Amino acid sequence: MTHKGQAWLVCIIAVLTAIVMGLKYYCVPATMAALMDDFGIGEGAAGWLYTACLIISIVFALPGGALIDRFGPKKIGLIGICLTIIGAVIGACSTSYTILLASRFVQGIGPALMTVCVPVLIAAWFPPEKRGFLSTCFSLWIGLGLLFALNVANVLSVDADPSTWRYTWWFCVGATAIMGALYAIFIRMPDVRADEDELAVQESRKNSVLDGFKSLPTWLLALTFVAFAFGVDSFTSWAPYYAQDALGFDAATANNYSNLITFGMIAGGIIMALVLTKVVSLKSRLICMLVAVVLTVCTYPVMYTFGAGSIVPVLLLIGVVLQAFPAITFTIGPET
């Protein structure tokens, strides 16, 4: 296989693995009402099932770069996949809310490590001017994970039996195991020619993890993304339940409407892929990121104020806007 073909194969499998991680990440929003009924918990406790995953993802994403620097994206990615499977199995077998909550902390480690591994692989196989399309595709792991979670839950869950949320967990175990096998077989870093060894060593030293922690742009980018994640995930995680509780839809209909967020994200991903293939300078991409932040903030006031009559255009538009920021962030991250 040619270098170009190998590059695309490695990065496509890495992106698909991240999407499957997103599927497990969003199992709770897709089955929120069933979890509340089955465990007899309120909205606050149910919210922690998702928040636990988000918090642990942020915590482990910070040292993830150092771990990859030492062990490489293949080993770290496989560790994340294994932890996701273990957490999903514990969750599927849980008999109490406490055990389920603990399993979510374990599950959150996998997406955190994969969020770091995939950009490293894309940066290793592709030059900066060609990373825009793949980085945008990778940024869709959030939206596509939500899409698959909602539809898997629709197929496997039964409204009359709240305990059927477990079927969605077991589906995730199988899907993650399959992608883990493909990741183990095909993921690798590109070979470095002998005449490039010294240059590679110099680059590695120049871009060490310690230098990354000393970099103000890196911290600003990371903190901005954390703020974005908390704001956006608070909406995507509760949108299906809002459609049920506030707008009066049944579980399947609420999930179907929530799919519109993902359809908007896909449209936004296509738009950003086109933009980032034309806008290649770091300065121009930073300006695009600033615009994306402003547009995202503008969506916050309408996230929980729309009615049933406006749900279609509102969710589609929110999805388009929300996709812009992560697409740019994952593209420029290796350059900061």
C-alpha positions as a Markdown table, in Angstrom:
| # | Residue | x | y | z |
|---|---|---|---|---|
| 1 | Met | 0.0 | 0.0 | 0.0 |
| 2 | Thr | 1.2 | 3.5 | -0.9 |
| 3 | His | 2.1 | 6.0 | 1.8 |
| 4 | Lys | -1.0 | 8.1 | 0.9 |
| 5 | Gly | -3.3 | 5.0 | 1.1 |
| 6 | Gln | -1.8 | 4.0 | 4.4 |
| 7 | Ala | -2.3 | 7.5 | 5.8 |
| 8 | Trp | -5.9 | 7.5 | 4.8 |
| 9 | Leu | -6.5 | 4.0 | 6.2 |
| 10 | Val | -4.9 | 4.8 | 9.6 |
| 11 | Cys | -6.8 | 8.1 | 10.0 |
| 12 | Ile | -10.1 | 6.8 | 8.9 |
| 13 | Ile | -10.0 | 3.9 | 11.3 |
| 14 | Ala | -8.9 | 6.3 | 14.1 |
| 15 | Val | -11.8 | 8.6 | 13.3 |
| 16 | Leu | -14.3 | 5.7 | 13.2 |
| 17 | Thr | -13.0 | 4.5 | 16.6 |
| 18 | Ala | -13.6 | 8.0 | 18.0 |
| 19 | Ile | -17.2 | 7.9 | 16.7 |
| 20 | Val | -17.8 | 4.6 | 18.4 |
| 21 | Met | -16.4 | 6.2 | 21.6 |
| 22 | Gly | -18.9 | 9.0 | 21.1 |
| 23 | Leu | -21.7 | 6.4 | 20.8 |
| 24 | Lys | -20.8 | 5.2 | 24.3 |
| 25 | Tyr | -20.4 | 8.7 | 25.5 |
| 26 | Tyr | -23.9 | 9.6 | 24.6 |
| 27 | Cys | -25.7 | 6.5 | 25.8 |
| 28 | Val | -27.0 | 8.3 | 28.8 |
| 29 | Pro | -28.8 | 11.2 | 27.0 |
| 30 | Ala | -30.3 | 8.6 | 24.6 |
| 31 | Thr | -31.8 | 6.6 | 27.5 |
| 32 | Met | -32.1 | 9.3 | 30.2 |
| 33 | Ala | -35.8 | 8.8 | 30.9 |
| 34 | Ala | -35.4 | 5.0 | 31.1 |
| 35 | Leu | -32.5 | 5.4 | 33.5 |
| 36 | Met | -34.5 | 7.7 | 35.7 |
| 37 | Asp | -37.4 | 5.3 | 35.9 |
| 38 | Asp | -35.3 | 2.1 | 36.3 |
| 39 | Phe | -33.2 | 3.5 | 39.2 |
| 40 | Gly | -35.8 | 5.8 | 40.6 |
| 41 | Ile | -33.5 | 8.9 | 40.4 |
| 42 | Gly | -34.2 | 12.6 | 39.7 |
| 43 | Glu | -32.9 | 14.9 | 37.1 |
| 44 | Gly | -29.9 | 16.0 | 39.3 |
| 45 | Ala | -28.7 | 12.4 | 39.8 |
| 46 | Ala | -29.3 | 11.6 | 36.1 |
| 47 | Gly | -27.3 | 14.6 | 35.1 |
| 48 | Trp | -24.3 | 13.3 | 37.0 |
| 49 | Leu | -24.3 | 10.2 | 34.9 |
| 50 | Tyr | -23.3 | 12.3 | 32.0 |
| 51 | Thr | -21.3 | 14.9 | 33.9 |
| 52 | Ala | -19.1 | 12.2 | 35.4 |
| 53 | Cys | -18.0 | 11.2 | 31.9 |
| 54 | Leu | -17.4 | 14.8 | 30.8 |
| 55 | Ile | -15.3 | 15.7 | 33.9 |
| 56 | Ile | -13.1 | 12.6 | 33.7 |
| 57 | Ser | -12.6 | 13.2 | 30.0 |
| 58 | Ile | -11.3 | 16.7 | 30.6 |
| 59 | Val | -9.0 | 15.5 | 33.5 |
| 60 | Phe | -7.4 | 12.7 | 31.4 |
| 61 | Ala | -7.1 | 14.8 | 28.2 |
| 62 | Leu | -4.6 | 17.0 | 29.9 |
| 63 | Pro | -1.9 | 14.3 | 30.7 |
| 64 | Gly | -2.9 | 12.4 | 27.5 |
| 65 | Gly | -0.3 | 14.3 | 25.4 |
| 66 | Ala | 2.4 | 13.3 | 27.8 |
| 67 | Leu | 1.3 | 9.6 | 27.7 |
| 68 | Ile | 1.3 | 9.6 | 23.9 |
| 69 | Asp | 4.7 | 11.2 | 23.9 |
| 70 | Arg | 6.0 | 8.3 | 25.9 |
| 71 | Phe | 4.0 | 5.3 | 24.7 |
| 72 | Gly | 2.6 | 6.4 | 21.3 |
| 73 | Pro | -1.0 | 6.8 | 20.1 |
| 74 | Lys | -1.5 | 3.1 | 19.4 |
| 75 | Lys | -0.8 | 1.9 | 22.9 |
| 76 | Ile | -2.6 | 4.8 | 24.6 |
| 77 | Gly | -5.6 | 4.4 | 22.2 |
| 78 | Leu | -5.9 | 0.7 | 23.0 |
| 79 | Ile | -5.8 | 1.4 | 26.7 |
| 80 | Gly | -8.6 | 3.9 | 26.3 |
| 81 | Ile | -10.6 | 1.4 | 24.3 |
| 82 | Cys | -10.2 | -1.3 | 26.9 |
| 83 | Leu | -11.2 | 1.0 | 29.7 |
| 84 | Thr | -14.3 | 2.0 | 27.7 |
| 85 | Ile | -15.3 | -1.7 | 27.3 |
| 86 | Ile | -14.7 | -2.4 | 31.0 |
| 87 | Gly | -16.7 | 0.6 | 32.0 |
| 88 | Ala | -19.6 | -0.3 | 29.6 |
| 89 | Val | -19.7 | -3.9 | 30.9 |
| 90 | Ile | -19.8 | -2.7 | 34.5 |
| 91 | Gly | -22.5 | -0.2 | 33.6 |
| 92 | Ala | -24.6 | -2.9 | 31.7 |
| 93 | Cys | -24.4 | -5.2 | 34.7 |
| 94 | Ser | -25.0 | -2.5 | 37.4 |
| 95 | Thr | -27.7 | -3.1 | 39.9 |
| 96 | Ser | -27.5 | 0.3 | 41.6 |
| 97 | Tyr | -27.1 | 3.9 | 40.7 |
| 98 | Thr | -23.8 | 4.1 | 42.5 |
| 99 | Ile | -22.3 | 1.3 | 40.4 |
| 100 | Leu | -23.6 | 2.9 | 37.2 |
| 101 | Leu | -22.1 | 6.3 | 38.2 |
| 102 | Ala | -18.7 | 4.7 | 39.0 |
| 103 | Ser | -18.8 | 3.0 | 35.6 |
| 104 | Arg | -19.3 | 6.3 | 33.9 |
| 105 | Phe | -16.1 | 7.6 | 35.4 |
| 106 | Val | -14.2 | 4.6 | 33.9 |
| 107 | Gln | -15.9 | 5.1 | 30.5 |
| 108 | Gly | -14.9 | 8.7 | 30.3 |
| 109 | Ile | -11.2 | 7.9 | 30.2 |
| 110 | Gly | -11.5 | 6.3 | 26.7 |
| 111 | Pro | -12.9 | 9.2 | 24.8 |
| 112 | Ala | -10.4 | 11.5 | 26.6 |
| 113 | Leu | -7.4 | 9.5 | 25.4 |
| 114 | Met | -8.9 | 9.1 | 21.9 |
| 115 | Thr | -9.5 | 12.8 | 21.6 |
| 116 | Val | -5.8 | 13.3 | 21.9 |
| 117 | Cys | -4.7 | 10.2 | 19.9 |
| 118 | Val | -6.6 | 11.0 | 16.7 |
| 119 | Pro | -5.2 | 14.6 | 16.2 |
| 120 | Val | -1.7 | 13.2 | 16.8 |
| 121 | Leu | -2.2 | 10.6 | 14.1 |
| 122 | Ile | -3.6 | 13.1 | 11.6 |
| 123 | Ala | -0.7 | 15.5 | 12.3 |
| 124 | Ala | 1.8 | 12.7 | 11.9 |
| 125 | Trp | 0.4 | 11.4 | 8.5 |
| 126 | Phe | -0.7 | 14.7 | 6.9 |
| 127 | Pro | 1.0 | 18.2 | 6.6 |
| 128 | Pro | -0.8 | 21.2 | 8.1 |
| 129 | Glu | -2.4 | 22.4 | 4.9 |
| 130 | Lys | -4.1 | 19.0 | 4.3 |
| 131 | Arg | -5.4 | 18.4 | 7.8 |
| 132 | Gly | -8.5 | 20.5 | 7.6 |
| 133 | Phe | -10.8 | 17.9 | 6.0 |
| 134 | Leu | -9.8 | 15.0 | 8.3 |
| 135 | Ser | -9.8 | 17.1 | 11.4 |
| 136 | Thr | -13.3 | 18.3 | 10.5 |
| 137 | Cys | -14.4 | 14.7 | 10.0 |
| 138 | Phe | -12.9 | 13.8 | 13.4 |
| 139 | Ser | -14.7 | 16.7 | 15.1 |
| 140 | Leu | -18.0 | 15.1 | 14.0 |
| 141 | Trp | -17.4 | 12.2 | 16.4 |
| 142 | Ile | -19.5 | 14.1 | 18.9 |
| 143 | Gly | -22.5 | 14.6 | 16.6 |
| 144 | Leu | -22.3 | 11.2 | 15.0 |
| 145 | Gly | -21.9 | 9.5 | 18.4 |
| 146 | Leu | -25.0 | 11.2 | 19.5 |
| 147 | Leu | -26.8 | 10.2 | 16.3 |
| 148 | Phe | -25.9 | 6.6 | 16.6 |
| 149 | Ala | -26.7 | 6.5 | 20.4 |
| 150 | Leu | -30.2 | 8.0 | 19.8 |
| 151 | Asn | -31.1 | 5.6 | 17.0 |
| 152 | Val | -29.6 | 2.5 | 18.7 |
| 153 | Ala | -31.6 | 3.3 | 21.8 |
| 154 | Asn | -34.8 | 3.7 | 19.7 |
| 155 | Val | -34.3 | 0.3 | 18.2 |
| 156 | Leu | -33.3 | -1.6 | 21.3 |
| 157 | Ser | -35.2 | 0.1 | 24.1 |
| 158 | Val | -38.9 | -0.6 | 25.0 |
| 159 | Asp | -40.8 | 2.2 | 26.7 |
| 160 | Ala | -42.8 | -0.2 | 28.7 |
| 161 | Asp | -39.7 | -1.8 | 30.2 |
| 162 | Pro | -37.2 | 0.8 | 31.4 |
| 163 | Ser | -34.5 | -1.8 | 32.1 |
| 164 | Thr | -34.0 | -2.3 | 28.3 |
| 165 | Trp | -31.5 | 0.6 | 28.4 |
| 166 | Arg | -29.0 | -2.1 | 29.1 |
| 167 | Tyr | -29.3 | -3.4 | 25.5 |
| 168 | Thr | -27.8 | -0.1 | 24.3 |
| 169 | Trp | -24.8 | -0.6 | 26.7 |
| 170 | Trp | -24.2 | -4.1 | 25.4 |
| 171 | Phe | -24.4 | -2.9 | 21.8 |
| 172 | Cys | -21.7 | -0.4 | 22.6 |
| 173 | Val | -19.5 | -3.1 | 24.1 |
| 174 | Gly | -19.6 | -5.1 | 20.9 |
| 175 | Ala | -19.1 | -2.1 | 18.6 |
| 176 | Thr | -16.1 | -0.8 | 20.7 |
| 177 | Ala | -14.6 | -4.3 | 20.7 |
| 178 | Ile | -14.8 | -4.5 | 16.9 |
| 179 | Met | -13.2 | -1.1 | 16.5 |
| 180 | Gly | -10.6 | -2.0 | 19.1 |
| 181 | Ala | -9.5 | -5.0 | 17.0 |
| 182 | Leu | -9.3 | -2.8 | 13.8 |
| 183 | Tyr | -7.3 | -0.2 | 15.8 |
| 184 | Ala | -4.9 | -2.8 | 17.0 |
| 185 | Ile | -4.3 | -4.2 | 13.5 |
| 186 | Phe | -4.0 | -1.1 | 11.4 |
| 187 | Ile | -3.0 | 1.9 | 13.6 |
| 188 | Arg | 0.7 | 2.9 | 13.4 |
| 189 | Met | 2.8 | 6.0 | 13.1 |
| 190 | Pro | 4.5 | 6.7 | 9.7 |
| 191 | Asp | 8.0 | 5.4 | 9.1 |
| 192 | Val | 10.8 | 8.0 | 9.4 |
| 193 | Arg | 13.5 | 7.8 | 6.8 |
| 194 | Ala | 17.1 | 7.6 | 8.1 |
| 195 | Asp | 17.9 | 11.1 | 6.8 |
| 196 | Glu | 15.0 | 12.5 | 8.7 |
| 197 | Asp | 15.8 | 11.0 | 12.1 |
| 198 | Glu | 17.8 | 13.9 | 13.4 |
| 199 | Leu | 15.2 | 16.4 | 12.2 |
| 200 | Ala | 12.5 | 14.3 | 13.9 |
| 201 | Val | 14.4 | 14.3 | 17.2 |
| 202 | Gln | 14.8 | 18.0 | 17.0 |
| 203 | Glu | 11.1 | 18.6 | 16.3 |
| 204 | Ser | 10.2 | 16.3 | 19.2 |
| 205 | Arg | 12.4 | 18.3 | 21.5 |
| 206 | Lys | 11.1 | 21.6 | 20.3 |
| 207 | Asn | 7.5 | 20.5 | 20.8 |
| 208 | Ser | 7.9 | 18.6 | 24.0 |
| 209 | Val | 5.0 | 18.2 | 26.4 |
| 210 | Leu | 6.7 | 20.6 | 28.9 |
| 211 | Asp | 6.8 | 23.3 | 26.3 |
| 212 | Gly | 3.2 | 22.6 | 25.5 |
| 213 | Phe | 2.3 | 23.3 | 29.2 |
| 214 | Lys | 4.3 | 26.5 | 29.0 |
| 215 | Ser | 2.5 | 27.7 | 25.9 |
| 216 | Leu | -0.1 | 30.4 | 26.5 |
| 217 | Pro | -1.9 | 29.8 | 23.2 |
| 218 | Thr | -2.2 | 26.1 | 24.1 |
| 219 | Trp | -3.8 | 26.9 | 27.5 |
| 220 | Leu | -6.1 | 29.4 | 25.9 |
| 221 | Leu | -7.2 | 26.9 | 23.3 |
| 222 | Ala | -7.7 | 24.2 | 25.9 |
| 223 | Leu | -9.6 | 26.4 | 28.3 |
| 224 | Thr | -11.8 | 27.7 | 25.5 |
| 225 | Phe | -12.6 | 24.2 | 24.4 |
| 226 | Val | -13.4 | 23.1 | 28.0 |
| 227 | Ala | -15.9 | 26.0 | 28.3 |
| 228 | Phe | -17.3 | 25.1 | 24.9 |
| 229 | Ala | -17.7 | 21.4 | 26.0 |
| 230 | Phe | -19.5 | 22.2 | 29.2 |
| 231 | Gly | -21.9 | 24.6 | 27.5 |
| 232 | Val | -22.6 | 22.5 | 24.5 |
| 233 | Asp | -22.7 | 19.1 | 26.2 |
| 234 | Ser | -25.2 | 20.4 | 28.7 |
| 235 | Phe | -27.5 | 21.0 | 25.8 |
| 236 | Thr | -26.9 | 17.8 | 23.7 |
| 237 | Ser | -27.1 | 15.6 | 26.8 |
| 238 | Trp | -30.5 | 17.1 | 27.9 |
| 239 | Ala | -32.1 | 17.8 | 24.5 |
| 240 | Pro | -33.9 | 14.4 | 24.3 |
| 241 | Tyr | -35.2 | 14.7 | 27.8 |
| 242 | Tyr | -36.3 | 18.3 | 27.3 |
| 243 | Ala | -38.3 | 17.2 | 24.2 |
| 244 | Gln | -40.0 | 14.6 | 26.4 |
| 245 | Asp | -40.6 | 16.5 | 29.6 |
| 246 | Ala | -41.2 | 20.1 | 28.4 |
| 247 | Leu | -42.5 | 19.5 | 24.9 |
| 248 | Gly | -44.5 | 16.3 | 25.5 |
| 249 | Phe | -43.0 | 13.9 | 23.0 |
| 250 | Asp | -42.6 | 10.2 | 23.6 |
| 251 | Ala | -39.1 | 8.8 | 24.0 |
| 252 | Ala | -38.7 | 7.6 | 20.4 |
| 253 | Thr | -40.0 | 10.9 | 18.9 |
| 254 | Ala | -37.8 | 12.9 | 21.2 |
| 255 | Asn | -34.8 | 11.0 | 20.1 |
| 256 | Asn | -35.7 | 11.4 | 16.5 |
| 257 | Tyr | -36.1 | 15.2 | 16.8 |
| 258 | Ser | -32.7 | 15.3 | 18.7 |
| 259 | Asn | -31.2 | 13.7 | 15.6 |
| 260 | Leu | -31.7 | 17.0 | 14.0 |
| 261 | Ile | -28.8 | 18.4 | 16.0 |
| 262 | Thr | -26.5 | 15.8 | 14.4 |
| 263 | Phe | -27.8 | 16.5 | 10.9 |
| 264 | Gly | -27.0 | 20.1 | 11.5 |
| 265 | Met | -23.6 | 19.2 | 12.7 |
| 266 | Ile | -23.0 | 17.1 | 9.6 |
| 267 | Ala | -24.0 | 20.1 | 7.5 |
| 268 | Gly | -21.7 | 22.3 | 9.6 |
| 269 | Gly | -18.9 | 19.8 | 9.2 |
| 270 | Ile | -19.2 | 19.9 | 5.4 |
| 271 | Ile | -19.2 | 23.7 | 5.5 |
| 272 | Met | -16.1 | 23.7 | 7.8 |
| 273 | Ala | -14.3 | 21.2 | 5.6 |
| 274 | Leu | -14.7 | 23.4 | 2.6 |
| 275 | Val | -13.7 | 26.5 | 4.6 |
| 276 | Leu | -10.6 | 24.9 | 6.2 |
| 277 | Thr | -9.3 | 23.6 | 2.9 |
| 278 | Lys | -9.3 | 27.2 | 1.6 |
| 279 | Val | -8.3 | 29.0 | 4.9 |
| 280 | Val | -4.9 | 27.5 | 5.7 |
| 281 | Ser | -2.9 | 30.1 | 7.6 |
| 282 | Leu | -3.0 | 29.9 | 11.4 |
| 283 | Lys | -3.9 | 33.6 | 11.8 |
| 284 | Ser | -6.9 | 33.2 | 9.5 |
| 285 | Arg | -8.1 | 30.1 | 11.2 |
| 286 | Leu | -7.8 | 31.8 | 14.6 |
| 287 | Ile | -10.1 | 34.5 | 13.2 |
| 288 | Cys | -12.5 | 31.8 | 12.1 |
| 289 | Met | -12.4 | 30.3 | 15.6 |
| 290 | Leu | -13.3 | 33.7 | 17.2 |
| 291 | Val | -16.3 | 34.0 | 14.9 |
| 292 | Ala | -17.3 | 30.4 | 15.8 |
| 293 | Val | -17.1 | 31.2 | 19.5 |
| 294 | Val | -19.4 | 34.3 | 19.1 |
| 295 | Leu | -21.9 | 32.4 | 17.1 |
| 296 | Thr | -21.9 | 29.5 | 19.7 |
| 297 | Val | -22.6 | 32.0 | 22.5 |
| 298 | Cys | -25.5 | 33.4 | 20.5 |
| 299 | Thr | -27.2 | 30.0 | 20.5 |
| 300 | Tyr | -27.2 | 29.6 | 24.3 |
| 301 | Pro | -30.3 | 31.8 | 24.9 |
| 302 | Val | -32.5 | 29.7 | 22.6 |
| 303 | Met | -31.3 | 26.2 | 23.7 |
| 304 | Tyr | -34.1 | 25.6 | 26.2 |
| 305 | Thr | -36.7 | 28.2 | 25.2 |
| 306 | Phe | -37.9 | 26.9 | 21.8 |
| 307 | Gly | -41.3 | 25.3 | 21.4 |
| 308 | Ala | -42.6 | 22.2 | 19.6 |
| 309 | Gly | -43.5 | 24.3 | 16.5 |
| 310 | Ser | -39.9 | 25.6 | 16.0 |
| 311 | Ile | -38.0 | 22.5 | 17.1 |
| 312 | Val | -36.9 | 21.5 | 13.5 |
| 313 | Pro | -35.2 | 24.8 | 12.4 |
| 314 | Val | -33.8 | 25.6 | 15.8 |
| 315 | Leu | -32.1 | 22.2 | 16.3 |
| 316 | Leu | -30.7 | 22.2 | 12.8 |
| 317 | Leu | -29.3 | 25.7 | 13.1 |
| 318 | Ile | -27.8 | 25.0 | 16.5 |
| 319 | Gly | -26.2 | 21.8 | 15.1 |
| 320 | Val | -24.6 | 23.8 | 12.2 |
| 321 | Val | -23.2 | 26.5 | 14.5 |
| 322 | Leu | -21.9 | 24.0 | 17.2 |
| 323 | Gln | -19.8 | 22.1 | 14.7 |
| 324 | Ala | -17.7 | 25.1 | 13.7 |
| 325 | Phe | -15.6 | 25.5 | 16.9 |
| 326 | Pro | -14.4 | 21.9 | 17.3 |
| 327 | Ala | -13.6 | 21.6 | 13.6 |
| 328 | Ile | -11.2 | 24.5 | 13.9 |
| 329 | Thr | -9.8 | 23.5 | 17.3 |
| 330 | Phe | -8.8 | 20.0 | 16.2 |
| 331 | Thr | -7.2 | 21.5 | 13.0 |
| 332 | Ile | -5.1 | 24.2 | 14.7 |
| 333 | Gly | -4.4 | 22.2 | 17.9 |
| 334 | Pro | -1.1 | 20.6 | 16.6 |
| 335 | Glu | 0.1 | 24.0 | 15.4 |
| 336 | Thr | -0.2 | 25.9 | 18.8 |
